[in-house]
Amino acid sequence: MKTNAAKKNYARFIGVDVASDKIDIHDSEGKLTGELPNTCAAIDKKLTARLKSADNILVICEATGGFEHILVDSMHQGGIDVVVANPRQVRDFAKGHGYLEKTDAIDAALIAKFGRDVDVHLAPQRSEAQRAFLAMVRRRGQVLTMLQAEKNRLAQTRDPFAKDLIEQSISHWKNQLKTLDTQIETKLSERAKMDEKIDILRSVPGVATVTTATLVAELPELGNLNRGQIAKLVGVAPLADQSGKSDKKRKAKGGRGQVRNVLYMATLVATRYNPIIKRFYARLLSKGKLKKVALVAAMRKLLTILNDMVRNGEPWRTADLSLSK
């Protein structure tokens, strides 16, 4: 699996600033500029089609809560290397180089410079089946969001006609969620015959179908990075904030929100039913750690265990004392 872009000498860097409705493009060779709608049709026809014939090219964008998915999928379908950078790292890089102004065009240029100067990791290429599974997992997250929004509206509505319409909508989203859950479980079982990672993940107490599916779809780097790298990628690593005599409290920032959300729920379950996470969490609480702080640490612990298990190809064993270190 290609992950480290620094191992390849790229000659051309395309920085892309992604928003919900548009993307801004900066080309290190000046051949592409301006903006495009952030739609499949626009990116496929007006960006990917023009880059497919180019050699030694790297496209760089930031993680923007999912708005970057269209760009990344299009690049992969076109066989183009792409990096999804942590936006905080890009912003810190910009400040370090004295770039304080912020516009979409400036951001695109800085993103291109970041990709050129920093040792970055490629977003792993996905097969057609993997992209289809990823779309299914992401759709589940979208349906959950819409379902919760309708439930909130129902709780704030008195009008009988409006309530009836909302209840119909809730029923629709529940049915779609049930269909997605069935399909995801089926696809996971099929993939498990060829990918040992799935049974390894599902062997861990606290890690159920949704967590496994999200990790497989949204975190293909699992097992290919070291502990620190995978924690930063997900956004559960405490980052230092020190300057002179000032040493502020370390906080976990950034990362992949979809993965972090399911990891949070899995960790809540693990603090009750996973013996290693349960002891680890209880030990932190006994030392006076706040529950929120202890839970984030437990999330990082669980992620580290999963990463090690996948890398080593070993399923869960409660007797394995190395996991409790």
VMD Tcl script that draws the C-alpha trace (Angstrom):
set ca {
  {0.00 0.00 0.00}
  {1.36 3.40 -0.97}
  {1.17 5.78 1.96}
  {4.25 7.97 2.02}
  {4.25 10.60 -0.71}
  {7.78 11.70 0.18}
  {9.18 8.45 -1.26}
  {8.18 9.58 -4.75}
  {9.55 12.60 -6.55}
  {6.56 14.63 -7.68}
  {7.08 17.36 -10.25}
  {3.69 19.06 -9.99}
  {1.55 19.87 -6.98}
  {-2.15 20.73 -7.07}
  {-3.48 22.37 -3.92}
  {-7.26 22.26 -3.52}
  {-9.21 24.26 -0.94}
  {-12.49 22.42 -0.42}
  {-15.77 23.99 0.71}
  {-19.26 22.54 0.79}
  {-20.28 24.06 -2.55}
  {-17.00 24.72 -4.40}
  {-13.30 24.00 -4.63}
  {-10.45 26.44 -5.32}
  {-7.45 25.15 -7.23}
  {-3.77 26.13 -7.22}
  {-1.41 24.49 -9.69}
  {2.33 24.73 -9.05}
  {2.80 24.95 -12.83}
  {0.02 27.48 -13.29}
  {-1.89 25.37 -15.81}
  {-5.02 25.10 -13.65}
  {-6.51 27.93 -11.62}
  {-9.83 29.19 -10.38}
  {-12.74 27.37 -8.81}
  {-15.17 24.59 -9.61}
  {-18.46 23.45 -8.11}
  {-17.90 20.70 -5.55}
  {-19.92 18.17 -7.53}
  {-19.06 14.81 -9.03}
  {-19.73 15.98 -12.59}
  {-17.64 19.16 -12.36}
  {-14.63 17.56 -10.68}
  {-14.65 14.47 -12.94}
  {-14.91 16.42 -16.20}
  {-12.98 19.61 -15.47}
  {-10.25 18.48 -13.09}
  {-9.67 14.73 -13.05}
  {-9.98 14.39 -16.82}
  {-7.28 17.04 -17.29}
  {-4.91 15.51 -14.73}
  {-5.16 11.85 -15.79}
  {-2.61 12.27 -18.57}
  {-0.07 14.08 -16.35}
  {2.92 12.33 -14.77}
  {4.43 12.75 -11.28}
  {1.51 14.78 -9.99}
  {0.24 15.06 -6.42}
  {-3.12 16.52 -5.39}
  {-3.42 17.83 -1.83}
  {-6.54 18.87 0.05}
  {-7.59 19.21 3.68}
  {-10.02 17.11 5.67}
  {-13.20 19.20 5.74}
  {-15.75 17.05 7.52}
  {-16.54 14.96 4.44}
  {-16.75 17.68 1.77}
  {-13.43 16.39 0.41}
  {-14.85 12.94 -0.39}
  {-15.94 13.81 -3.94}
  {-12.47 15.09 -4.82}
  {-10.60 12.16 -3.26}
  {-12.85 9.54 -4.88}
  {-12.51 11.22 -8.26}
  {-8.71 11.34 -7.99}
  {-8.57 7.66 -7.07}
  {-10.83 6.68 -9.95}
  {-8.47 8.61 -12.21}
  {-5.40 6.90 -10.76}
  {-4.05 10.15 -9.31}
  {-2.17 10.30 -6.00}
  {-3.97 12.42 -3.42}
  {-3.26 13.54 0.15}
  {-5.89 14.50 2.73}
  {-4.02 16.76 5.14}
  {-4.92 17.71 8.69}
  {-6.19 21.34 8.44}
  {-4.54 22.33 11.71}
  {-1.17 21.16 10.41}
  {-1.67 23.20 7.24}
  {-2.65 26.30 9.22}
  {0.35 25.94 11.54}
  {2.55 25.48 8.47}
  {1.15 28.71 7.01}
  {1.74 30.67 10.22}
  {5.27 29.30 10.45}
  {5.99 30.67 6.98}
  {4.48 34.06 7.75}
  {1.25 33.67 5.79}
  {-1.38 35.31 7.97}
  {-3.95 36.26 5.33}
  {-6.66 33.76 4.59}
  {-8.72 33.50 1.42}
  {-9.76 30.43 -0.55}
  {-7.20 31.15 -3.27}
  {-4.41 31.75 -0.74}
  {-5.38 28.56 1.11}
  {-5.18 26.53 -2.09}
  {-1.66 27.85 -2.75}
  {-0.58 27.10 0.83}
  {-2.00 23.58 0.62}
  {0.05 22.98 -2.52}
  {3.18 24.28 -0.78}
  {2.43 22.10 2.25}
  {2.24 19.02 0.04}
  {5.52 19.91 -1.60}
  {7.51 20.68 1.56}
  {6.09 18.31 4.22}
  {6.44 14.53 4.52}
  {2.81 13.60 3.85}
  {0.89 10.33 3.61}
  {-1.19 9.38 0.60}
  {-4.86 8.59 0.96}
  {-4.92 4.84 0.21}
  {-6.34 3.80 -3.15}
  {-9.63 1.90 -2.94}
  {-11.10 -0.71 -5.24}
  {-14.58 -0.30 -6.71}
  {-15.97 -2.66 -4.05}
  {-14.23 -0.70 -1.30}
  {-15.63 2.60 -2.62}
  {-19.13 1.09 -2.71}
  {-18.78 -0.11 0.88}
  {-17.47 3.29 1.94}
  {-20.47 5.00 0.33}
  {-22.78 2.66 2.24}
  {-21.11 3.45 5.58}
  {-21.21 7.18 4.90}
  {-24.86 6.97 3.89}
  {-25.63 5.36 7.22}
  {-24.08 8.34 8.99}
  {-26.14 10.74 6.88}
  {-29.35 8.87 7.64}
  {-28.60 8.92 11.37}
  {-28.09 12.69 11.20}
  {-31.39 13.24 9.38}
  {-33.23 10.86 11.70}
  {-32.00 12.70 14.78}
  {-32.90 16.06 13.24}
  {-36.46 14.90 12.61}
  {-36.74 13.55 16.15}
  {-35.64 16.94 17.48}
  {-38.24 18.68 15.31}
  {-40.96 16.31 16.52}
  {-40.18 17.18 20.13}
  {-40.61 20.88 19.31}
  {-43.82 20.62 17.26}
  {-47.40 20.86 18.52}
  {-49.32 21.10 15.25}
  {-50.96 17.71 14.49}
  {-50.52 18.00 10.71}
  {-46.85 18.88 10.97}
  {-46.30 16.13 13.56}
  {-47.87 13.57 11.25}
  {-45.54 14.56 8.40}
  {-42.49 14.42 10.68}
  {-43.52 10.99 11.98}
  {-43.79 9.75 8.39}
  {-40.31 11.08 7.74}
  {-38.96 9.37 10.87}
  {-40.50 6.08 9.74}
  {-38.86 6.48 6.32}
  {-35.39 7.10 7.78}
  {-35.76 4.21 10.22}
  {-36.58 1.87 7.35}
  {-33.62 3.12 5.35}
  {-31.36 2.69 8.38}
  {-32.57 -0.89 8.84}
  {-31.84 -1.62 5.17}
  {-28.35 -0.15 5.45}
  {-27.56 -2.10 8.61}
  {-28.58 -5.34 6.91}
  {-26.49 -4.56 3.82}
  {-23.44 -3.52 5.86}
  {-23.58 -6.71 7.92}
  {-23.87 -8.80 4.74}
  {-20.98 -7.02 3.02}
  {-18.80 -7.30 6.13}
  {-19.39 -11.05 6.29}
  {-18.52 -11.39 2.59}
  {-15.36 -9.31 2.95}
  {-14.29 -11.19 6.06}
  {-13.65 -14.25 3.86}
  {-10.86 -12.32 2.12}
  {-9.83 -9.74 4.72}
  {-8.73 -11.07 8.12}
  {-8.84 -7.54 9.53}
  {-12.62 -7.74 9.92}
  {-12.68 -10.79 12.20}
  {-9.73 -9.37 14.13}
  {-11.64 -6.16 14.84}
  {-14.88 -7.92 15.69}
  {-13.09 -10.17 18.17}
  {-12.49 -7.20 20.51}
  {-15.05 -6.69 23.31}
  {-16.80 -3.37 22.63}
  {-16.19 -3.37 18.88}
  {-19.40 -4.29 17.06}
  {-20.58 -4.10 13.44}
  {-20.85 -0.32 13.06}
  {-17.42 0.32 14.56}
  {-15.84 -2.41 12.45}
  {-17.49 -1.16 9.27}
  {-16.41 2.44 9.91}
  {-12.83 1.48 10.70}
  {-12.60 -0.68 7.58}
  {-14.14 2.00 5.36}
  {-12.81 5.24 6.83}
  {-9.46 4.16 8.31}
  {-7.67 1.93 5.78}
  {-4.37 3.07 7.32}
  {-5.15 1.00 10.44}
  {-2.26 -1.40 11.01}
  {0.06 0.46 8.62}
  {1.03 3.37 10.88}
  {2.70 3.52 14.27}
  {0.79 4.30 17.46}
  {1.45 8.03 17.44}
  {0.57 8.44 13.77}
  {-2.72 6.56 13.97}
  {-3.77 8.50 17.11}
  {-3.08 11.84 15.39}
  {-4.87 10.72 12.23}
  {-8.04 9.93 14.18}
  {-7.69 12.96 16.47}
  {-7.24 11.31 19.88}
  {-3.60 12.25 20.46}
  {-2.91 14.98 23.06}
  {-0.90 17.71 21.31}
  {1.69 19.79 23.12}
  {1.03 23.55 23.45}
  {4.19 24.92 25.02}
  {6.04 28.20 24.59}
  {8.72 29.51 26.97}
  {7.47 29.09 30.52}
  {3.93 28.52 29.33}
  {2.89 24.89 29.13}
  {-0.83 24.68 28.44}
  {-3.00 21.62 28.93}
  {-2.64 19.17 26.05}
  {-5.74 18.63 23.95}
  {-6.73 16.18 21.24}
  {-7.65 18.09 18.08}
  {-8.60 17.52 14.48}
  {-8.64 14.08 12.92}
  {-11.35 12.00 11.29}
  {-14.64 12.80 12.94}
  {-16.53 9.78 11.60}
  {-13.97 7.39 13.08}
  {-13.72 9.30 16.33}
  {-17.50 9.22 16.81}
  {-17.80 5.43 16.52}
  {-14.63 4.94 18.56}
  {-16.21 7.02 21.33}
  {-19.30 4.77 21.44}
  {-17.18 1.62 21.27}
  {-15.03 2.86 24.15}
  {-18.10 3.56 26.29}
  {-19.08 -0.08 25.87}
  {-15.49 -1.24 26.36}
  {-15.21 0.54 29.73}
  {-17.86 -1.90 30.96}
  {-17.16 -5.13 29.07}
  {-13.56 -5.05 27.83}
  {-11.30 -6.14 30.73}
  {-8.22 -4.20 29.62}
  {-10.03 -0.95 28.78}
  {-12.16 -1.29 31.92}
  {-9.07 -1.56 34.16}
  {-7.28 1.23 32.29}
  {-10.26 3.59 32.57}
  {-10.83 2.78 36.26}
  {-7.16 3.38 37.03}
  {-7.29 6.86 35.46}
  {-10.43 7.74 37.40}
  {-8.82 6.55 40.64}
  {-5.97 8.99 39.97}
  {-8.43 11.87 39.84}
  {-8.70 12.26 36.08}
  {-11.91 13.81 34.79}
  {-14.25 11.32 33.14}
  {-13.94 13.09 29.79}
  {-10.14 13.06 29.95}
  {-10.09 9.41 31.01}
  {-12.48 8.45 28.23}
  {-10.36 10.12 25.53}
  {-7.31 8.30 26.92}
  {-9.29 5.05 26.81}
  {-10.26 5.80 23.20}
  {-6.59 6.21 22.35}
  {-5.78 3.00 24.21}
  {-8.45 1.04 22.33}
  {-7.31 2.47 18.99}
  {-3.70 1.55 19.77}
  {-4.72 -2.02 20.61}
  {-6.72 -2.31 17.38}
  {-3.83 -0.91 15.36}
  {-1.36 -3.38 16.89}
  {-3.71 -6.32 16.43}
  {-4.31 -5.55 12.75}
  {-0.61 -4.97 12.09}
  {0.31 -8.27 13.77}
  {-2.64 -10.20 12.34}
  {-3.67 -11.36 15.82}
  {-7.24 -11.58 17.16}
  {-8.21 -10.56 20.69}
  {-6.80 -12.62 23.54}
  {-7.64 -11.55 27.08}
  {-4.61 -13.48 28.33}
  {-2.23 -11.41 26.19}
  {-0.61 -9.20 28.84}
  {1.23 -7.16 26.19}
  {-2.06 -5.47 25.29}
  {-2.42 -4.02 28.78}
  {0.87 -2.14 28.70}
}
mol new
graphics top color blue
foreach p $ca { graphics top sphere $p radius 0.5 }
foreach p [lrange $ca 0 end-1] q [lrange $ca 1 end] { graphics top cylinder $p $q radius 0.2 }
display resetview
